[in-house]
Amino acid sequence: MKESHPVENLYNLIPKEKVEVVKPPRYISTFSESVKTEEQKKKDACRTMGPAKVKVPSPKEYLQKHTHEVTMSQKSAFLNSADKIPRCLDEGKKRPPVPLHTEHPPMGVYSNKSFIKTNVAEAVMAVPKKPQPMLVDTKKGDKLLLETSGLVPKYIKKKDYGSTPEYLVKLNEEVMRAQEEYDSYVKQRLKMGAMKEISDEERQTVLQGLKKNWEELNHDYQGLSVVIDTPAKKAYKERLEKELTKLERDIQAMEKHKVIYIANN
């Protein structure tokens, strides 16, 4: 491997003096102590949970083996008379005895009702519960309701199936009423001479003029430069776009409406 040597240079023949760089004093903020004080005011030990109020274990009472296991002396406190641990806490307590048939009722009210016969009659007269129709759609027995599965002709059996909904009937009536009011208003204005209907020839002439104007503006718009780098070019482009949009709206309105009324000024 070749040893690396510094490149020979005439400037390296003259020894250079080492310039000691004097570092400026380190900047220390004059507000550092006040900032630390303000920050320390916001922090408190155990602020949210509070100080621990438990007895601190003594170092001499450290955890030893088998200290938490229950011994026989502790189990004997729970044993019953048969020296067995009861299954519940009330196992040793006796329940009150069943009242005798010779005892009088508490309120002195007697009843000759036979609950056995009543239950038999209710069982005979009860309507058997019908099982809900289900559909099994997988080999593993997954079931779903038959009514909501879409296999039962539910909607075609309705009384109003195939008829026009009520809201559409009301909507059609409102549209017809509005059209009648508009026609009556137009007739009244025509009689007064405030409006007149333009002919189809006039409408076609106006439409052709609008389309011709749109073509001229569109030709100017297509001839704009690719880069809009001056305010004047930007304003000119925006003006052309507004005029084209307005002409398109007017052309669409003229083509859509065959009957057009204009006011007599």
C-alpha positions as CSV (number, residue, x, y, z in Angstrom):
1,M,0.0,0.0,0.0
2,K,1.5,3.4,-0.9
3,E,2.2,5.9,1.8
4,S,0.4,9.2,1.6
5,H,2.6,12.3,1.6
6,P,1.5,15.9,1.6
7,V,1.6,17.6,-1.8
8,E,4.7,19.7,-2.3
9,N,4.1,23.4,-2.4
10,L,6.4,26.4,-2.3
11,Y,4.2,28.1,0.3
12,N,4.8,25.2,2.7
13,L,8.6,26.0,2.8
14,I,8.1,29.2,4.8
15,P,7.0,28.3,8.3
16,K,3.7,29.9,9.4
17,E,3.1,31.4,12.7
18,K,0.3,29.7,14.8
19,V,-2.4,32.2,15.4
20,E,-4.2,31.6,18.7
21,V,-7.9,31.9,18.4
22,V,-9.2,33.8,21.4
23,K,-12.7,32.7,22.1
24,P,-15.2,35.3,23.2
25,P,-16.8,34.8,26.7
26,R,-19.7,32.4,26.8
27,Y,-23.1,34.0,26.6
28,I,-25.0,33.7,29.8
29,S,-28.6,34.9,29.9
30,T,-29.5,37.4,32.6
31,F,-32.9,35.8,32.9
32,S,-31.8,32.2,33.5
33,E,-32.3,32.3,37.3
34,S,-35.8,33.9,37.0
35,V,-36.8,31.4,34.3
36,K,-35.7,28.5,36.6
37,T,-37.6,30.0,39.5
38,E,-40.9,30.4,37.5
39,E,-40.6,26.9,36.1
40,Q,-40.0,25.4,39.6
41,K,-43.2,27.1,40.9
42,K,-45.3,25.1,38.5
43,K,-43.9,21.8,39.6
44,D,-44.8,20.2,42.9
45,A,-44.0,16.8,44.3
46,C,-47.0,14.5,44.3
47,R,-49.3,17.3,43.1
48,T,-52.0,15.1,41.4
49,M,-51.8,11.9,43.6
50,G,-50.8,13.4,46.9
51,P,-48.2,12.1,49.3
52,A,-48.2,8.4,50.1
53,K,-50.1,7.8,53.3
54,V,-49.0,4.3,53.9
55,K,-46.7,2.9,56.5
56,V,-43.2,2.5,55.2
57,P,-42.0,-1.0,55.8
58,S,-39.1,-1.5,58.1
59,P,-35.9,-2.8,56.6
60,K,-35.8,-5.5,59.3
61,E,-39.2,-6.8,58.2
62,Y,-38.3,-7.9,54.7
63,L,-40.3,-10.4,52.7
64,Q,-39.5,-14.0,53.7
65,K,-40.4,-17.3,52.3
66,H,-43.9,-18.8,53.1
67,T,-44.9,-15.7,55.1
68,H,-48.1,-15.0,53.1
69,E,-49.4,-18.6,53.2
70,V,-52.5,-19.3,55.2
71,T,-51.7,-21.6,58.2
72,M,-54.0,-24.1,59.9
73,S,-54.6,-21.7,62.8
74,Q,-56.0,-19.2,60.5
75,K,-58.2,-21.7,58.7
76,S,-59.8,-23.0,61.9
77,A,-61.5,-19.6,62.4
78,F,-63.7,-20.4,59.3
79,L,-64.6,-24.1,60.2
80,N,-68.1,-25.0,61.0
81,S,-69.3,-27.6,63.5
82,A,-68.4,-30.5,61.1
83,D,-64.8,-29.1,60.9
84,K,-65.4,-28.2,57.2
85,I,-65.1,-24.9,55.5
86,P,-68.7,-23.7,54.7
87,R,-69.6,-23.1,51.1
88,C,-71.2,-19.8,51.9
89,L,-71.3,-17.5,54.9
90,D,-75.0,-18.2,55.6
91,E,-74.6,-22.0,55.5
92,G,-74.8,-22.4,59.3
93,K,-77.9,-20.2,59.7
94,K,-81.3,-21.9,59.7
95,R,-84.2,-20.7,57.6
96,P,-87.6,-20.2,59.2
97,P,-89.8,-23.3,59.1
98,V,-92.7,-23.8,56.7
99,P,-96.0,-22.7,58.2
100,L,-98.5,-25.5,59.1
101,H,-101.8,-25.9,57.5
102,T,-103.6,-25.3,60.8
103,E,-102.1,-21.9,61.2
104,H,-104.2,-18.8,60.4
105,P,-103.2,-16.5,57.6
106,P,-101.5,-13.2,58.6
107,M,-104.4,-11.0,57.4
108,G,-107.2,-13.4,58.1
109,V,-108.2,-13.9,54.5
110,Y,-108.9,-17.3,53.2
111,S,-109.1,-18.3,49.5
112,N,-110.6,-21.4,47.9
113,K,-108.8,-20.9,44.6
114,S,-107.3,-24.1,43.2
115,F,-104.0,-23.0,41.6
116,I,-103.6,-26.5,40.0
117,K,-106.9,-26.2,38.1
118,T,-106.1,-22.6,37.2
119,N,-102.7,-23.6,35.8
120,V,-104.3,-26.4,33.8
121,A,-106.9,-24.2,32.3
122,E,-104.4,-21.5,31.3
123,A,-102.2,-24.2,29.7
124,V,-105.1,-25.5,27.7
125,M,-106.3,-22.1,26.5
126,A,-102.8,-20.8,25.7
127,V,-102.0,-20.2,22.1
128,P,-98.9,-22.2,21.0
129,K,-95.9,-20.1,20.2
130,K,-95.1,-20.3,16.5
131,P,-91.4,-20.7,15.6
132,Q,-89.8,-17.8,13.7
133,P,-89.1,-18.7,10.1
134,M,-85.4,-19.0,9.6
135,L,-83.1,-19.7,6.6
136,V,-80.0,-21.8,6.7
137,D,-77.6,-20.6,4.1
138,T,-74.4,-22.5,4.9
139,K,-73.5,-26.1,5.4
140,K,-72.5,-25.4,9.0
141,G,-76.0,-24.3,10.0
142,D,-75.6,-20.5,10.0
143,K,-79.2,-19.1,10.1
144,L,-80.8,-15.8,9.4
145,L,-84.4,-14.4,9.4
146,L,-86.4,-15.5,6.4
147,E,-88.4,-12.3,6.2
148,T,-85.4,-10.0,5.8
149,S,-83.4,-12.4,3.6
150,G,-85.0,-11.2,0.3
151,L,-86.4,-14.6,-0.7
152,V,-89.9,-13.8,0.5
153,P,-92.1,-11.7,-1.8
154,K,-92.9,-9.1,0.8
155,Y,-93.2,-5.8,-1.1
156,I,-95.1,-7.0,-4.2
157,K,-98.0,-8.2,-1.9
158,K,-98.6,-4.7,-0.5
159,K,-101.8,-2.9,-1.3
160,D,-100.1,0.2,-2.7
161,Y,-97.5,-1.8,-4.8
162,G,-97.1,-0.4,-8.3
163,S,-99.0,2.8,-7.5
164,T,-97.5,6.3,-7.4
165,P,-96.4,7.3,-4.0
166,E,-98.4,10.1,-2.2
167,Y,-95.4,12.5,-2.0
168,L,-94.9,12.3,-5.8
169,V,-98.6,13.0,-6.3
170,K,-98.4,16.1,-4.1
171,L,-95.3,17.2,-5.8
172,N,-96.9,16.9,-9.3
173,E,-99.9,18.9,-8.0
174,E,-97.6,21.7,-6.7
175,V,-95.7,21.8,-10.0
176,M,-98.9,22.0,-12.0
177,R,-100.3,24.7,-9.7
178,A,-97.1,26.7,-10.1
179,Q,-97.2,26.4,-13.9
180,E,-100.9,27.5,-14.0
181,E,-100.0,30.6,-11.9
182,Y,-97.1,31.4,-14.2
183,D,-99.2,31.0,-17.3
184,S,-101.9,33.2,-15.9
185,Y,-99.3,35.9,-14.9
186,V,-97.9,35.8,-18.5
187,K,-101.3,36.1,-20.1
188,Q,-102.1,39.1,-17.8
189,R,-98.8,40.8,-18.7
190,L,-99.3,40.1,-22.4
191,K,-102.8,41.7,-22.3
192,M,-101.3,44.8,-20.5
193,G,-98.7,45.1,-23.2
194,A,-95.7,44.9,-20.8
195,M,-94.3,41.7,-22.4
196,K,-94.1,40.2,-25.8
197,E,-93.1,36.8,-27.1
198,I,-90.2,36.6,-29.5
199,S,-90.7,34.4,-32.6
200,D,-88.7,31.4,-33.4
201,E,-86.8,33.2,-36.2
202,E,-85.7,36.0,-33.8
203,R,-84.6,33.4,-31.2
204,Q,-82.5,31.6,-33.8
205,T,-80.9,34.8,-34.9
206,V,-80.0,35.8,-31.3
207,L,-78.7,32.2,-30.7
208,Q,-76.5,32.4,-33.8
209,G,-75.1,35.8,-32.8
210,L,-74.3,34.5,-29.3
211,K,-72.4,31.5,-30.8
212,K,-70.5,33.7,-33.2
213,N,-69.4,36.0,-30.4
214,W,-68.4,32.9,-28.4
215,E,-66.2,31.7,-31.3
216,E,-64.5,35.0,-31.6
217,L,-63.7,35.2,-27.9
218,N,-62.6,31.6,-27.8
219,H,-60.2,32.4,-30.8
220,D,-58.7,35.2,-28.8
221,Y,-58.5,33.1,-25.7
222,Q,-56.7,30.2,-27.5
223,G,-54.2,32.8,-28.8
224,L,-53.0,33.8,-25.4
225,S,-49.3,33.1,-24.5
226,V,-48.6,30.1,-22.4
227,V,-46.8,32.1,-19.7
228,I,-48.9,34.8,-18.0
229,D,-46.1,36.9,-16.5
230,T,-47.6,40.4,-16.4
231,P,-50.6,41.8,-14.6
232,A,-52.0,43.1,-17.9
233,K,-52.0,39.6,-19.4
234,K,-53.6,38.1,-16.3
235,A,-56.4,40.7,-16.3
236,Y,-57.0,40.2,-20.0
237,K,-57.2,36.4,-19.5
238,E,-59.7,36.8,-16.6
239,R,-61.9,39.1,-18.6
240,L,-62.0,36.6,-21.5
241,E,-62.9,33.8,-19.2
242,K,-65.8,35.8,-17.6
243,E,-67.2,36.8,-21.0
244,L,-67.0,33.2,-22.3
245,T,-68.8,31.9,-19.2
246,K,-71.5,34.4,-19.5
247,L,-72.0,33.6,-23.2
248,E,-72.1,29.9,-22.5
249,R,-74.8,30.5,-19.9
250,D,-76.9,32.6,-22.3
251,I,-76.6,30.0,-25.1
252,Q,-77.7,27.2,-22.8
253,A,-80.7,29.2,-21.7
254,M,-81.7,30.1,-25.3
255,E,-81.4,26.4,-26.4
256,K,-83.3,25.1,-23.4
257,H,-86.4,27.4,-23.5
258,K,-88.3,27.4,-26.8
259,V,-90.7,30.1,-25.6
260,I,-89.1,33.4,-24.5
261,Y,-90.8,36.6,-23.3
262,I,-89.1,40.0,-23.2
263,A,-90.3,43.1,-21.5
264,N,-91.4,46.2,-23.5
265,N,-89.3,49.1,-22.3
